[in-house]
Every structure is written in structure tokens, then in C-alpha cells.
Amino acid sequence: MRVFVVPYDECWPSAFESVRRELVAALAPGTVSAIEHVGSTAVPGLPAKPVIDVDVVADEAQLAGVIAALCAAGYVHRGERGIPGRHAFESPPHGVPRHVYVCVEGCLALRNHLAVRDVLRNDPLLRAEYAAVKEALAGRDLASVEEYVAGKTAVLQQVLKASGMTAHELESVASMNA
């Protein structure tokens, strides 16, 4: 199988804004603290799979209501999928291709996503190294998406280390992505 990675598209920020507006319309006011554009499409200049990654950030007390609201808006809740504090959703078949996650405020999965985005936005050398790894993996015939994720682990560990994550946090992130 091949992973489809394309050059950065200047339309990705506006695609995120479109998804963000849909999510805001689906959610009750005050139930989330942030809606974050994460993943490679959130990093100018970085090649990416053409799917917008979105983290909806909620306090644990609001989690059930946020999940219910997204389900009512056509999203299908897929649970944590082995990543504590991060709830995955299958998106409705219309609109911008996206991966939506509801993350409990402060959870490691959220901190991981934000750290990767922020470091890659601000460190051109790590961004270039990560881009090269992604493109090399996309050029190979891989057994699975998991092989693609595993192939990025070493460079992502460098990115997370640059963000200031502790050795214990780095180990936890690596085990979540294994």
C-alpha cells in the first residue's frame, strides 16, 4: 500500500476554518476550550496527507456532552483506540476530509499533537528532516498505515524532545504510537 503525501497546500488553513465553523455550530457554547488545527496540514510548507487533523479540547466534565453533540452532528464515535484521553471520530461523508479527535484538556495525546505542530512550525531543520522522512515513506510500498507511523517515530521523538517533553513522556508517546 502507498501513503498519499502531497506538497503543502495554501488552502489547508481555510479548510480547517471551515471544519472549525461546523464544529462550533454543532457544540454547545462553553463546552470546549479550544479547537486546534494539528497534524502536518497545520504546518506551513510541510508535505502531508490531504486530510485536516483537528483536536477538539474539552474538560473531562464536558466530555460526554461533547461526544453526544458530535454524534448528533453525524460523526461516529470510535472511542479512545488505545490512546488515553483522546476520542477518535469518523467524520460525516460530506465536506472537507478530516480526522476529528476530542482530547481531554492536558492529556498527553493533545500535548503531543500541539508540541509537534509548534516545533515544526518554528524549526526549519526539523521540519525539513520530517518532510524528507514522510516523502521517503510515501514513496515505498508499505504493508500498512502502521508501518508509515512507525517509520516516522525516530524523527518525531527528536521533535518532541525539542519541545521539552520528558523521557517518560517520550516513552509514553512512543508506546501509544506502536
N, C-alpha and C positions, 0 to 999 in steps of 0.2 A: 504494500500500500504506500501511497505517496501522500505526504502532508503538503497542502497547498499554501505556500507563503508568497505574498505579493509585496512589491515596494510600498513604502508608506503612501497613504492616500490623504490628501489635504481635506477630504470630505469627512474623515472619521470623527473629528470633534463635533461637527454639526449632526452627524448620525447619532453620536452619543446624546447630544442635546434633545434630539427627537425622542429617543428612548427614555431619557430622564423626564421629559414632559409627560409621557404616557404613564410612567411610574408614579409621578406626583399626582396625576389625576386619579389613579387607582387607590392611592393610600390616603388614609385619614390624616388631616393636619396634625402635626406634632408627634406622629408615631415613629418617625425615623429621624436620626440626627444628621445623616448625610446620604447622598447618592454619588458614588465615586466612579469615575472612568478609570479603569485599571487595565492591566494587560498591555501587550505590545502596541495595540492601536492607540493607546493613550500617550505614547512616547513619540514626539515628532522625529521623523527621519528613520524610524525603526521599521524594517520589514515585518509583516505579521500575517497570520491567518486573517482573512477578511470578515472577522466576527467581533463585534463590540463586547468587551467584558465589563460588567457593571457589578459593583458591590453596593447593596443597599444596607446601610448601617443602622442597627436598631439596638436599643437597650433590651436586655433579656426579658424584662417585664412586658415589653411590647411585641415580642417575637410571635406569639400565637396569632395576634391580630394582624400583623403584617403578612404572615403566611396566608391567612384566610383571605385577606384583601387581594393578594396576588393571584390566588386560586380563582377568586371570583372574577378577576380580570382576564382569565384564560390561560394563566401559567399553570404548569403541573409540578407540584412539589415532589422532588426526588429524594429528599432527606439530606443528611449530612454526608453521606457517601464516604464515611471513614475519616472525615476532617472535622474535628470538634469545633462547634461554634459557627460553621459555615453551611448554610442550607442551599442546595442547588435546585434550580428550576428549569424545566423545559419550557421554552418560550412559545407563545402562540405562533401559528404558521405564517402570519402576515407581518409586514413591516421589515424593519432593519434586522438582519441576522445578529443575534446576541446570545450571550451567556449571562444569566442573571443569578446572583447569589445574595442571600440575606445573611449578613455577618453580624454576630453579636459584638457590640462595641468592645474594642480592646482585645478581641481574640487573636490568636497567633496567625490564623489564616488571613485576616484583614491586615494585620501589621506586615505580613509577608507581601501581600499584593501592593500595599502603599509604599513599602520600602523599595521593592523592585522598580516600580514606576518612578519614584522620586530620584533614586540613584541613577537610573538610566537616562532620565531627562537631564541630569546635571553632570554626568561623567561621560564625555565623548569617547574615551578609550574603552571603557567597559561596554558602552553602547555598541561600538564597532565590533568588539570581540563577541558580544552576544549575537549581533546580527550575522556575523560570519558563521557561528555555530548553527544558528537556525537555518541559514541558507544551505549549509553543507548537509544538514539532516534532511531538509526538504528535497534535496537532490538524490537522496538514496531511496531504495525500495525497502521500506521498514515493515516489520512484522505487525506493528500495532501503534496506536497513538501513544501507548505507554512507553514504547521504545523511543519515540520522539521526546517525550517528557524526560525520560532517564538520560538521554543524550545531552540535555541542557543542564543537568544537575550541577556539574562541576562549575560552570560559569555562573550559574545562579547562586551558588554558595559564595563565590567571590563577590557578587553584587550584594548579597545580604550581609556578608562580613563588612563590606564598605559602609553599610548602613548603620553599623554599630550593634547588630544582633549578637547576643552572647553565644558561646559554644553550645550551650544546652539548647537554645532556641534554634540554632543552625541544625543541630542533630534532629530536633523535633520536626522541622520543616522537611528535611531530607526523608525522614521516615513517613511523613504524610504523603510525599510525592512518590514513594517507592511503589 
